[in-house]
Amino acid sequence: MCLAVPGKILSITGEDPLLKTGKISFAGVVKEVSLAYVPEAEIEQYVIVHVGFAIAIVDESEAQKTLDYLQQMQT
């Protein structure tokens, strides 16, 4: 089973859509992620990330619901 996790875009680097990357915060843990599949993504938006690639843009309320569910699973 694979898991995709929402994260918030903190910064974006690169001009070429296929090489664009972003620093993404996952509840405070920041990782560098490819934005090749969502080149239209912007800073402060939330994206769903799977194996180092942002695969979809999601709204903040949906992202927060998922993060809340993941937090509940830890307890």
mmCIF file of the N, C-alpha and C atoms, coordinates in Angstrom:
data_MODEL
# 
_entry.id   MODEL 
# 
loop_
_atom_site.group_PDB 
_atom_site.id 
_atom_site.type_symbol 
_atom_site.label_atom_id 
_atom_site.label_alt_id 
_atom_site.label_comp_id 
_atom_site.label_asym_id 
_atom_site.label_entity_id 
_atom_site.label_seq_id 
_atom_site.pdbx_PDB_ins_code 
_atom_site.Cartn_x 
_atom_site.Cartn_y 
_atom_site.Cartn_z 
_atom_site.occupancy 
_atom_site.B_iso_or_equiv 
_atom_site.pdbx_formal_charge 
_atom_site.auth_seq_id 
_atom_site.auth_comp_id 
_atom_site.auth_asym_id 
_atom_site.auth_atom_id 
_atom_site.pdbx_PDB_model_num 
ATOM 1   N N  . MET A 1 1  ? 0.839  -1.177 0.000   1.00 0.00 ? 1  MET A N  1 
ATOM 2   C CA . MET A 1 1  ? 0.000  0.000  0.000   1.00 0.00 ? 1  MET A CA 1 
ATOM 3   C C  . MET A 1 1  ? 0.885  1.242  0.000   1.00 0.00 ? 1  MET A C  1 
ATOM 4   N N  . CYS A 1 2  ? 0.496  2.221  -0.778  1.00 0.00 ? 2  CYS A N  1 
ATOM 5   C CA . CYS A 1 2  ? 1.243  3.469  -0.861  1.00 0.00 ? 2  CYS A CA 1 
ATOM 6   C C  . CYS A 1 2  ? 0.430  4.584  -0.237  1.00 0.00 ? 2  CYS A C  1 
ATOM 7   N N  . LEU A 1 3  ? 1.138  5.583  0.241   1.00 0.00 ? 3  LEU A N  1 
ATOM 8   C CA . LEU A 1 3  ? 0.481  6.697  0.914   1.00 0.00 ? 3  LEU A CA 1 
ATOM 9   C C  . LEU A 1 3  ? 0.947  8.011  0.299   1.00 0.00 ? 3  LEU A C  1 
ATOM 10  N N  . ALA A 1 4  ? 0.000  8.873  -0.001  1.00 0.00 ? 4  ALA A N  1 
ATOM 11  C CA . ALA A 1 4  ? 0.307  10.226 -0.454  1.00 0.00 ? 4  ALA A CA 1 
ATOM 12  C C  . ALA A 1 4  ? -0.102 11.178 0.663   1.00 0.00 ? 4  ALA A C  1 
ATOM 13  N N  . VAL A 1 5  ? 0.726  12.175 0.933   1.00 0.00 ? 5  VAL A N  1 
ATOM 14  C CA . VAL A 1 5  ? 0.544  13.044 2.085   1.00 0.00 ? 5  VAL A CA 1 
ATOM 15  C C  . VAL A 1 5  ? 0.467  14.505 1.631   1.00 0.00 ? 5  VAL A C  1 
ATOM 16  N N  . PRO A 1 6  ? -0.434 15.291 2.224   1.00 0.00 ? 6  PRO A N  1 
ATOM 17  C CA . PRO A 1 6  ? -0.493 16.714 1.862   1.00 0.00 ? 6  PRO A CA 1 
ATOM 18  C C  . PRO A 1 6  ? 0.602  17.516 2.557   1.00 0.00 ? 6  PRO A C  1 
ATOM 19  N N  . GLY A 1 7  ? 1.093  18.520 1.853   1.00 0.00 ? 7  GLY A N  1 
ATOM 20  C CA . GLY A 1 7  ? 2.077  19.427 2.418   1.00 0.00 ? 7  GLY A CA 1 
ATOM 21  C C  . GLY A 1 7  ? 1.893  20.813 1.840   1.00 0.00 ? 7  GLY A C  1 
ATOM 22  N N  . LYS A 1 8  ? 2.416  21.809 2.535   1.00 0.00 ? 8  LYS A N  1 
ATOM 23  C CA . LYS A 1 8  ? 2.284  23.207 2.123   1.00 0.00 ? 8  LYS A CA 1 
ATOM 24  C C  . LYS A 1 8  ? 3.560  23.677 1.434   1.00 0.00 ? 8  LYS A C  1 
ATOM 25  N N  . ILE A 1 9  ? 3.403  24.328 0.293   1.00 0.00 ? 9  ILE A N  1 
ATOM 26  C CA . ILE A 1 9  ? 4.556  24.823 -0.464  1.00 0.00 ? 9  ILE A CA 1 
ATOM 27  C C  . ILE A 1 9  ? 5.105  26.074 0.219   1.00 0.00 ? 9  ILE A C  1 
ATOM 28  N N  . LEU A 1 10 ? 6.372  26.017 0.596   1.00 0.00 ? 10 LEU A N  1 
ATOM 29  C CA . LEU A 1 10 ? 7.037  27.150 1.230   1.00 0.00 ? 10 LEU A CA 1 
ATOM 30  C C  . LEU A 1 10 ? 7.807  27.999 0.227   1.00 0.00 ? 10 LEU A C  1 
ATOM 31  N N  . SER A 1 11 ? 8.432  27.338 -0.755  1.00 0.00 ? 11 SER A N  1 
ATOM 32  C CA . SER A 1 11 ? 9.181  28.062 -1.783  1.00 0.00 ? 11 SER A CA 1 
ATOM 33  C C  . SER A 1 11 ? 9.250  27.199 -3.032  1.00 0.00 ? 11 SER A C  1 
ATOM 34  N N  . ILE A 1 12 ? 9.529  27.857 -4.163  1.00 0.00 ? 12 ILE A N  1 
ATOM 35  C CA . ILE A 1 12 ? 9.613  27.175 -5.451  1.00 0.00 ? 12 ILE A CA 1 
ATOM 36  C C  . ILE A 1 12 ? 10.878 27.642 -6.153  1.00 0.00 ? 12 ILE A C  1 
ATOM 37  N N  . THR A 1 13 ? 11.585 26.690 -6.784  1.00 0.00 ? 13 THR A N  1 
ATOM 38  C CA . THR A 1 13 ? 12.769 27.027 -7.566  1.00 0.00 ? 13 THR A CA 1 
ATOM 39  C C  . THR A 1 13 ? 12.663 26.381 -8.941  1.00 0.00 ? 13 THR A C  1 
ATOM 40  N N  . GLY A 1 14 ? 13.291 27.017 -9.918  1.00 0.00 ? 14 GLY A N  1 
ATOM 41  C CA . GLY A 1 14 ? 13.331 26.490 -11.276 1.00 0.00 ? 14 GLY A CA 1 
ATOM 42  C C  . GLY A 1 14 ? 12.319 27.152 -12.185 1.00 0.00 ? 14 GLY A C  1 
ATOM 43  N N  . GLU A 1 15 ? 12.710 27.339 -13.416 1.00 0.00 ? 15 GLU A N  1 
ATOM 44  C CA . GLU A 1 15 ? 11.842 27.947 -14.429 1.00 0.00 ? 15 GLU A CA 1 
ATOM 45  C C  . GLU A 1 15 ? 11.234 26.884 -15.344 1.00 0.00 ? 15 GLU A C  1 
ATOM 46  N N  . ASP A 1 16 ? 12.026 25.882 -15.699 1.00 0.00 ? 16 ASP A N  1 
ATOM 47  C CA . ASP A 1 16 ? 11.556 24.808 -16.580 1.00 0.00 ? 16 ASP A CA 1 
ATOM 48  C C  . ASP A 1 16 ? 10.504 23.982 -15.844 1.00 0.00 ? 16 ASP A C  1 
ATOM 49  N N  . PRO A 1 17 ? 9.295  23.860 -16.391 1.00 0.00 ? 17 PRO A N  1 
ATOM 50  C CA . PRO A 1 17 ? 8.222  23.125 -15.700 1.00 0.00 ? 17 PRO A CA 1 
ATOM 51  C C  . PRO A 1 17 ? 8.605  21.700 -15.314 1.00 0.00 ? 17 PRO A C  1 
ATOM 52  N N  . LEU A 1 18 ? 9.449  21.047 -16.106 1.00 0.00 ? 18 LEU A N  1 
ATOM 53  C CA . LEU A 1 18 ? 9.841  19.668 -15.796 1.00 0.00 ? 18 LEU A CA 1 
ATOM 54  C C  . LEU A 1 18 ? 10.901 19.579 -14.702 1.00 0.00 ? 18 LEU A C  1 
ATOM 55  N N  . LEU A 1 19 ? 11.569 20.692 -14.419 1.00 0.00 ? 19 LEU A N  1 
ATOM 56  C CA . LEU A 1 19 ? 12.628 20.693 -13.414 1.00 0.00 ? 19 LEU A CA 1 
ATOM 57  C C  . LEU A 1 19 ? 12.261 21.486 -12.161 1.00 0.00 ? 19 LEU A C  1 
ATOM 58  N N  . LYS A 1 20 ? 11.050 22.003 -12.117 1.00 0.00 ? 20 LYS A N  1 
ATOM 59  C CA . LYS A 1 20 ? 10.591 22.823 -10.994 1.00 0.00 ? 20 LYS A CA 1 
ATOM 60  C C  . LYS A 1 20 ? 10.530 21.987 -9.716  1.00 0.00 ? 20 LYS A C  1 
ATOM 61  N N  . THR A 1 21 ? 11.033 22.556 -8.618  1.00 0.00 ? 21 THR A N  1 
ATOM 62  C CA . THR A 1 21 ? 10.953 21.890 -7.320  1.00 0.00 ? 21 THR A CA 1 
ATOM 63  C C  . THR A 1 21 ? 10.435 22.865 -6.278  1.00 0.00 ? 21 THR A C  1 
ATOM 64  N N  . GLY A 1 22 ? 9.999  22.315 -5.182  1.00 0.00 ? 22 GLY A N  1 
ATOM 65  C CA . GLY A 1 22 ? 9.518  23.157 -4.096  1.00 0.00 ? 22 GLY A CA 1 
ATOM 66  C C  . GLY A 1 22 ? 9.926  22.604 -2.746  1.00 0.00 ? 22 GLY A C  1 
ATOM 67  N N  . LYS A 1 23 ? 10.090 23.493 -1.800  1.00 0.00 ? 23 LYS A N  1 
ATOM 68  C CA . LYS A 1 23 ? 10.280 23.083 -0.412  1.00 0.00 ? 23 LYS A CA 1 
ATOM 69  C C  . LYS A 1 23 ? 8.882  22.971 0.178   1.00 0.00 ? 23 LYS A C  1 
ATOM 70  N N  . ILE A 1 24 ? 8.555  21.772 0.656   1.00 0.00 ? 24 ILE A N  1 
ATOM 71  C CA . ILE A 1 24 ? 7.212  21.465 1.131   1.00 0.00 ? 24 ILE A CA 1 
ATOM 72  C C  . ILE A 1 24 ? 7.284  21.133 2.617   1.00 0.00 ? 24 ILE A C  1 
ATOM 73  N N  . SER A 1 25 ? 6.374  21.728 3.387   1.00 0.00 ? 25 SER A N  1 
ATOM 74  C CA . SER A 1 25 ? 6.303  21.467 4.828   1.00 0.00 ? 25 SER A CA 1 
ATOM 75  C C  . SER A 1 25 ? 5.211  20.446 5.101   1.00 0.00 ? 25 SER A C  1 
ATOM 76  N N  . PHE A 1 26 ? 5.616  19.359 5.756   1.00 0.00 ? 26 PHE A N  1 
ATOM 77  C CA . PHE A 1 26 ? 4.696  18.326 6.211   1.00 0.00 ? 26 PHE A CA 1 
ATOM 78  C C  . PHE A 1 26 ? 4.642  18.428 7.733   1.00 0.00 ? 26 PHE A C  1 
ATOM 79  N N  . ALA A 1 27 ? 3.744  19.283 8.229   1.00 0.00 ? 27 ALA A N  1 
ATOM 80  C CA . ALA A 1 27 ? 3.603  19.498 9.678   1.00 0.00 ? 27 ALA A CA 1 
ATOM 81  C C  . ALA A 1 27 ? 4.950  19.839 10.316  1.00 0.00 ? 27 ALA A C  1 
ATOM 82  N N  . GLY A 1 28 ? 5.721  20.690 9.642   1.00 0.00 ? 28 GLY A N  1 
ATOM 83  C CA . GLY A 1 28 ? 6.994  21.149 10.191  1.00 0.00 ? 28 GLY A CA 1 
ATOM 84  C C  . GLY A 1 28 ? 8.226  20.450 9.641   1.00 0.00 ? 28 GLY A C  1 
ATOM 85  N N  . VAL A 1 29 ? 8.065  19.299 9.035   1.00 0.00 ? 29 VAL A N  1 
ATOM 86  C CA . VAL A 1 29 ? 9.177  18.593 8.404   1.00 0.00 ? 29 VAL A CA 1 
ATOM 87  C C  . VAL A 1 29 ? 9.232  19.070 6.957   1.00 0.00 ? 29 VAL A C  1 
ATOM 88  N N  . VAL A 1 30 ? 10.363 19.658 6.553   1.00 0.00 ? 30 VAL A N  1 
ATOM 89  C CA . VAL A 1 30 ? 10.484 20.254 5.218   1.00 0.00 ? 30 VAL A CA 1 
ATOM 90  C C  . VAL A 1 30 ? 11.303 19.343 4.314   1.00 0.00 ? 30 VAL A C  1 
ATOM 91  N N  . LYS A 1 31 ? 10.754 19.072 3.132   1.00 0.00 ? 31 LYS A N  1 
ATOM 92  C CA . LYS A 1 31 ? 11.417 18.230 2.132   1.00 0.00 ? 31 LYS A CA 1 
ATOM 93  C C  . LYS A 1 31 ? 11.384 18.919 0.777   1.00 0.00 ? 31 LYS A C  1 
ATOM 94  N N  . GLU A 1 32 ? 12.356 18.613 -0.063  1.00 0.00 ? 32 GLU A N  1 
ATOM 95  C CA . GLU A 1 32 ? 12.393 19.096 -1.440  1.00 0.00 ? 32 GLU A CA 1 
ATOM 96  C C  . GLU A 1 32 ? 11.608 18.103 -2.301  1.00 0.00 ? 32 GLU A C  1 
ATOM 97  N N  . VAL A 1 33 ? 10.678 18.629 -3.105  1.00 0.00 ? 33 VAL A N  1 
ATOM 98  C CA . VAL A 1 33 ? 9.763  17.790 -3.872  1.00 0.00 ? 33 VAL A CA 1 
ATOM 99  C C  . VAL A 1 33 ? 9.695  18.291 -5.307  1.00 0.00 ? 33 VAL A C  1 
ATOM 100 N N  . SER A 1 34 ? 9.583  17.361 -6.258  1.00 0.00 ? 34 SER A N  1 
ATOM 101 C CA . SER A 1 34 ? 9.403  17.740 -7.660  1.00 0.00 ? 34 SER A CA 1 
ATOM 102 C C  . SER A 1 34 ? 7.988  18.270 -7.875  1.00 0.00 ? 34 SER A C  1 
ATOM 103 N N  . LEU A 1 35 ? 7.878  19.375 -8.616  1.00 0.00 ? 35 LEU A N  1 
ATOM 104 C CA . LEU A 1 35 ? 6.587  19.950 -8.979  1.00 0.00 ? 35 LEU A CA 1 
ATOM 105 C C  . LEU A 1 35 ? 6.296  19.745 -10.466 1.00 0.00 ? 35 LEU A C  1 
ATOM 106 N N  . ALA A 1 36 ? 6.981  18.791 -11.109 1.00 0.00 ? 36 ALA A N  1 
ATOM 107 C CA . ALA A 1 36 ? 6.833  18.556 -12.543 1.00 0.00 ? 36 ALA A CA 1 
ATOM 108 C C  . ALA A 1 36 ? 5.395  18.222 -12.942 1.00 0.00 ? 36 ALA A C  1 
ATOM 109 N N  . TYR A 1 37 ? 4.657  17.533 -12.066 1.00 0.00 ? 37 TYR A N  1 
ATOM 110 C CA . TYR A 1 37 ? 3.282  17.151 -12.387 1.00 0.00 ? 37 TYR A CA 1 
ATOM 111 C C  . TYR A 1 37 ? 2.276  18.266 -12.095 1.00 0.00 ? 37 TYR A C  1 
ATOM 112 N N  . VAL A 1 38 ? 2.687  19.270 -11.341 1.00 0.00 ? 38 VAL A N  1 
ATOM 113 C CA . VAL A 1 38 ? 1.808  20.405 -11.010 1.00 0.00 ? 38 VAL A CA 1 
ATOM 114 C C  . VAL A 1 38 ? 2.582  21.717 -11.176 1.00 0.00 ? 38 VAL A C  1 
ATOM 115 N N  . PRO A 1 39 ? 3.059  22.017 -12.386 1.00 0.00 ? 39 PRO A N  1 
ATOM 116 C CA . PRO A 1 39 ? 3.880  23.218 -12.582 1.00 0.00 ? 39 PRO A CA 1 
ATOM 117 C C  . PRO A 1 39 ? 3.144  24.518 -12.294 1.00 0.00 ? 39 PRO A C  1 
ATOM 118 N N  . GLU A 1 40 ? 1.811  24.470 -12.250 1.00 0.00 ? 40 GLU A N  1 
ATOM 119 C CA . GLU A 1 40 ? 1.026  25.673 -11.954 1.00 0.00 ? 40 GLU A CA 1 
ATOM 120 C C  . GLU A 1 40 ? 0.913  25.951 -10.456 1.00 0.00 ? 40 GLU A C  1 
ATOM 121 N N  . ALA A 1 41 ? 1.439  25.055 -9.623  1.00 0.00 ? 41 ALA A N  1 
ATOM 122 C CA . ALA A 1 41 ? 1.371  25.222 -8.164  1.00 0.00 ? 41 ALA A CA 1 
ATOM 123 C C  . ALA A 1 41 ? 2.092  26.495 -7.736  1.00 0.00 ? 41 ALA A C  1 
ATOM 124 N N  . GLU A 1 42 ? 1.571  27.102 -6.668  1.00 0.00 ? 42 GLU A N  1 
ATOM 125 C CA . GLU A 1 42 ? 2.125  28.356 -6.164  1.00 0.00 ? 42 GLU A CA 1 
ATOM 126 C C  . GLU A 1 42 ? 2.443  28.256 -4.679  1.00 0.00 ? 42 GLU A C  1 
ATOM 127 N N  . ILE A 1 43 ? 3.308  29.148 -4.204  1.00 0.00 ? 43 ILE A N  1 
ATOM 128 C CA . ILE A 1 43 ? 3.661  29.212 -2.787  1.00 0.00 ? 43 ILE A CA 1 
ATOM 129 C C  . ILE A 1 43 ? 2.400  29.409 -1.967  1.00 0.00 ? 43 ILE A C  1 
ATOM 130 N N  . GLU A 1 44 ? 2.337  28.745 -0.824  1.00 0.00 ? 44 GLU A N  1 
ATOM 131 C CA . GLU A 1 44 ? 1.217  28.764 0.127   1.00 0.00 ? 44 GLU A CA 1 
ATOM 132 C C  . GLU A 1 44 ? 0.096  27.790 -0.227  1.00 0.00 ? 44 GLU A C  1 
ATOM 133 N N  . GLN A 1 45 ? 0.146  27.167 -1.411  1.00 0.00 ? 45 GLN A N  1 
ATOM 134 C CA . GLN A 1 45 ? -0.854 26.156 -1.744  1.00 0.00 ? 45 GLN A CA 1 
ATOM 135 C C  . GLN A 1 45 ? -0.459 24.824 -1.116  1.00 0.00 ? 45 GLN A C  1 
ATOM 136 N N  . TYR A 1 46 ? -1.435 23.936 -1.022  1.00 0.00 ? 46 TYR A N  1 
ATOM 137 C CA . TYR A 1 46 ? -1.184 22.581 -0.533  1.00 0.00 ? 46 TYR A CA 1 
ATOM 138 C C  . TYR A 1 46 ? -1.176 21.624 -1.712  1.00 0.00 ? 46 TYR A C  1 
ATOM 139 N N  . VAL A 1 47 ? -0.269 20.655 -1.653  1.00 0.00 ? 47 VAL A N  1 
ATOM 140 C CA . VAL A 1 47 ? -0.177 19.629 -2.685  1.00 0.00 ? 47 VAL A CA 1 
ATOM 141 C C  . VAL A 1 47 ? -0.149 18.255 -2.024  1.00 0.00 ? 47 VAL A C  1 
ATOM 142 N N  . ILE A 1 48 ? -0.596 17.259 -2.766  1.00 0.00 ? 48 ILE A N  1 
ATOM 143 C CA . ILE A 1 48 ? -0.490 15.879 -2.328  1.00 0.00 ? 48 ILE A CA 1 
ATOM 144 C C  . ILE A 1 48 ? 0.815  15.348 -2.894  1.00 0.00 ? 48 ILE A C  1 
ATOM 145 N N  . VAL A 1 49 ? 1.649  14.752 -2.029  1.00 0.00 ? 49 VAL A N  1 
ATOM 146 C CA . VAL A 1 49 ? 2.974  14.289 -2.432  1.00 0.00 ? 49 VAL A CA 1 
ATOM 147 C C  . VAL A 1 49 ? 3.067  12.774 -2.270  1.00 0.00 ? 49 VAL A C  1 
ATOM 148 N N  . HIS A 1 50 ? 3.584  12.136 -3.320  1.00 0.00 ? 50 HIS A N  1 
ATOM 149 C CA . HIS A 1 50 ? 3.806  10.696 -3.309  1.00 0.00 ? 50 HIS A CA 1 
ATOM 150 C C  . HIS A 1 50 ? 5.197  10.428 -3.865  1.00 0.00 ? 50 HIS A C  1 
ATOM 151 N N  . VAL A 1 51 ? 6.007  9.726  -3.132  1.00 0.00 ? 51 VAL A N  1 
ATOM 152 C CA . VAL A 1 51 ? 7.387  9.361  -3.479  1.00 0.00 ? 51 VAL A CA 1 
ATOM 153 C C  . VAL A 1 51 ? 8.187  10.512 -4.096  1.00 0.00 ? 51 VAL A C  1 
ATOM 154 N N  . GLY A 1 52 ? 8.106  11.680 -3.483  1.00 0.00 ? 52 GLY A N  1 
ATOM 155 C CA . GLY A 1 52 ? 8.920  12.808 -3.898  1.00 0.00 ? 52 GLY A CA 1 
ATOM 156 C C  . GLY A 1 52 ? 8.354  13.662 -5.015  1.00 0.00 ? 52 GLY A C  1 
ATOM 157 N N  . PHE A 1 53 ? 7.134  13.358 -5.456  1.00 0.00 ? 53 PHE A N  1 
ATOM 158 C CA . PHE A 1 53 ? 6.488  14.128 -6.513  1.00 0.00 ? 53 PHE A CA 1 
ATOM 159 C C  . PHE A 1 53 ? 5.155  14.674 -6.014  1.00 0.00 ? 53 PHE A C  1 
ATOM 160 N N  . ALA A 1 54 ? 4.933  15.967 -6.227  1.00 0.00 ? 54 ALA A N  1 
ATOM 161 C CA . ALA A 1 54 ? 3.612  16.545 -5.966  1.00 0.00 ? 54 ALA A CA 1 
ATOM 162 C C  . ALA A 1 54 ? 2.724  16.087 -7.122  1.00 0.00 ? 54 ALA A C  1 
ATOM 163 N N  . ILE A 1 55 ? 1.590  15.456 -6.799  1.00 0.00 ? 55 ILE A N  1 
ATOM 164 C CA . ILE A 1 55 ? 0.756  14.883 -7.857  1.00 0.00 ? 55 ILE A CA 1 
ATOM 165 C C  . ILE A 1 55 ? -0.573 15.615 -8.032  1.00 0.00 ? 55 ILE A C  1 
ATOM 166 N N  . ALA A 1 56 ? -0.940 16.468 -7.071  1.00 0.00 ? 56 ALA A N  1 
ATOM 167 C CA . ALA A 1 56 ? -2.191 17.221 -7.183  1.00 0.00 ? 56 ALA A CA 1 
ATOM 168 C C  . ALA A 1 56 ? -2.174 18.396 -6.222  1.00 0.00 ? 56 ALA A C  1 
ATOM 169 N N  . ILE A 1 57 ? -2.875 19.450 -6.602  1.00 0.00 ? 57 ILE A N  1 
ATOM 170 C CA . ILE A 1 57 ? -3.082 20.597 -5.720  1.00 0.00 ? 57 ILE A CA 1 
ATOM 171 C C  . ILE A 1 57 ? -4.407 20.370 -4.995  1.00 0.00 ? 57 ILE A C  1 
ATOM 172 N N  . VAL A 1 58 ? -4.418 20.603 -3.678  1.00 0.00 ? 58 VAL A N  1 
ATOM 173 C CA . VAL A 1 58 ? -5.655 20.447 -2.905  1.00 0.00 ? 58 VAL A CA 1 
ATOM 174 C C  . VAL A 1 58 ? -5.902 21.718 -2.103  1.00 0.00 ? 58 VAL A C  1 
ATOM 175 N N  . ASP A 1 59 ? -7.175 21.936 -1.756  1.00 0.00 ? 59 ASP A N  1 
ATOM 176 C CA . ASP A 1 59 ? -7.446 23.127 -0.953  1.00 0.00 ? 59 ASP A CA 1 
ATOM 177 C C  . ASP A 1 59 ? -7.053 22.874 0.505   1.00 0.00 ? 59 ASP A C  1 
ATOM 178 N N  . GLU A 1 60 ? -6.861 23.957 1.223   1.00 0.00 ? 60 GLU A N  1 
ATOM 179 C CA . GLU A 1 60 ? -6.339 23.893 2.587   1.00 0.00 ? 60 GLU A CA 1 
ATOM 180 C C  . GLU A 1 60 ? -7.224 23.070 3.519   1.00 0.00 ? 60 GLU A C  1 
ATOM 181 N N  . SER A 1 61 ? -8.541 23.175 3.389   1.00 0.00 ? 61 SER A N  1 
ATOM 182 C CA . SER A 1 61 ? -9.427 22.437 4.295   1.00 0.00 ? 61 SER A CA 1 
ATOM 183 C C  . SER A 1 61 ? -9.319 20.932 4.080   1.00 0.00 ? 61 SER A C  1 
ATOM 184 N N  . GLU A 1 62 ? -9.208 20.492 2.831   1.00 0.00 ? 62 GLU A N  1 
ATOM 185 C CA . GLU A 1 62 ? -9.039 19.057 2.555   1.00 0.00 ? 62 GLU A CA 1 
ATOM 186 C C  . GLU A 1 62 ? -7.686 18.569 3.062   1.00 0.00 ? 62 GLU A C  1 
ATOM 187 N N  . ALA A 1 63 ? -6.658 19.377 2.862   1.00 0.00 ? 63 ALA A N  1 
ATOM 188 C CA . ALA A 1 63 ? -5.333 19.010 3.358   1.00 0.00 ? 63 ALA A CA 1 
ATOM 189 C C  . ALA A 1 63 ? -5.347 18.882 4.882   1.00 0.00 ? 63 ALA A C  1 
ATOM 190 N N  . GLN A 1 64 ? -5.999 19.809 5.554   1.00 0.00 ? 64 GLN A N  1 
ATOM 191 C CA . GLN A 1 64 ? -6.047 19.788 7.016   1.00 0.00 ? 64 GLN A CA 1 
ATOM 192 C C  . GLN A 1 64 ? -6.805 18.572 7.533   1.00 0.00 ? 64 GLN A C  1 
ATOM 193 N N  . LYS A 1 65 ? -7.889 18.192 6.854   1.00 0.00 ? 65 LYS A N  1 
ATOM 194 C CA . LYS A 1 65 ? -8.631 16.990 7.249   1.00 0.00 ? 65 LYS A CA 1 
ATOM 195 C C  . LYS A 1 65 ? -7.729 15.760 7.203   1.00 0.00 ? 65 LYS A C  1 
ATOM 196 N N  . THR A 1 66 ? -6.991 15.627 6.120   1.00 0.00 ? 66 THR A N  1 
ATOM 197 C CA . THR A 1 66 ? -6.094 14.481 5.973   1.00 0.00 ? 66 THR A CA 1 
ATOM 198 C C  . THR A 1 66 ? -5.004 14.500 7.037   1.00 0.00 ? 66 THR A C  1 
ATOM 199 N N  . LEU A 1 67 ? -4.426 15.670 7.291   1.00 0.00 ? 67 LEU A N  1 
ATOM 200 C CA . LEU A 1 67 ? -3.397 15.770 8.327   1.00 0.00 ? 67 LEU A CA 1 
ATOM 201 C C  . LEU A 1 67 ? -3.960 15.424 9.703   1.00 0.00 ? 67 LEU A C  1 
ATOM 202 N N  . ASP A 1 68 ? -5.193 15.833 9.962   1.00 0.00 ? 68 ASP A N  1 
ATOM 203 C CA . ASP A 1 68 ? -5.840 15.494 11.234  1.00 0.00 ? 68 ASP A CA 1 
ATOM 204 C C  . ASP A 1 68 ? -6.035 13.988 11.355  1.00 0.00 ? 68 ASP A C  1 
ATOM 205 N N  . TYR A 1 69 ? -6.478 13.327 10.276  1.00 0.00 ? 69 TYR A N  1 
ATOM 206 C CA . TYR A 1 69 ? -6.649 11.871 10.294  1.00 0.00 ? 69 TYR A CA 1 
ATOM 207 C C  . TYR A 1 69 ? -5.320 11.163 10.552  1.00 0.00 ? 69 TYR A C  1 
ATOM 208 N N  . LEU A 1 70 ? -4.268 11.635 9.887   1.00 0.00 ? 70 LEU A N  1 
ATOM 209 C CA . LEU A 1 70 ? -2.946 11.026 10.105  1.00 0.00 ? 70 LEU A CA 1 
ATOM 210 C C  . LEU A 1 70 ? -2.489 11.211 11.546  1.00 0.00 ? 70 LEU A C  1 
ATOM 211 N N  . GLN A 1 71 ? -2.750 12.359 12.120  1.00 0.00 ? 71 GLN A N  1 
ATOM 212 C CA . GLN A 1 71 ? -2.382 12.628 13.516  1.00 0.00 ? 71 GLN A CA 1 
ATOM 213 C C  . GLN A 1 71 ? -3.141 11.680 14.449  1.00 0.00 ? 71 GLN A C  1 
ATOM 214 N N  . GLN A 1 72 ? -4.423 11.465 14.181  1.00 0.00 ? 72 GLN A N  1 
ATOM 215 C CA . GLN A 1 72 ? -5.223 10.556 15.010  1.00 0.00 ? 72 GLN A CA 1 
ATOM 216 C C  . GLN A 1 72 ? -4.681 9.126  14.940  1.00 0.00 ? 72 GLN A C  1 
ATOM 217 N N  . MET A 1 73 ? -4.173 8.726  13.801  1.00 0.00 ? 73 MET A N  1 
ATOM 218 C CA . MET A 1 73 ? -3.632 7.374  13.649  1.00 0.00 ? 73 MET A CA 1 
ATOM 219 C C  . MET A 1 73 ? -2.386 7.149  14.511  1.00 0.00 ? 73 MET A C  1 
ATOM 220 N N  . GLN A 1 74 ? -1.672 8.216  14.818  1.00 0.00 ? 74 GLN A N  1 
ATOM 221 C CA . GLN A 1 74 ? -0.456 8.100  15.627  1.00 0.00 ? 74 GLN A CA 1 
ATOM 222 C C  . GLN A 1 74 ? -0.754 7.877  17.104  1.00 0.00 ? 74 GLN A C  1 
ATOM 223 N N  . THR A 1 75 ? -1.957 8.243  17.547  1.00 0.00 ? 75 THR A N  1 
ATOM 224 C CA . THR A 1 75 ? -2.277 8.105  18.978  1.00 0.00 ? 75 THR A CA 1 
ATOM 225 C C  . THR A 1 75 ? -2.963 6.810  19.286  1.00 0.00 ? 75 THR A C  1 
# 
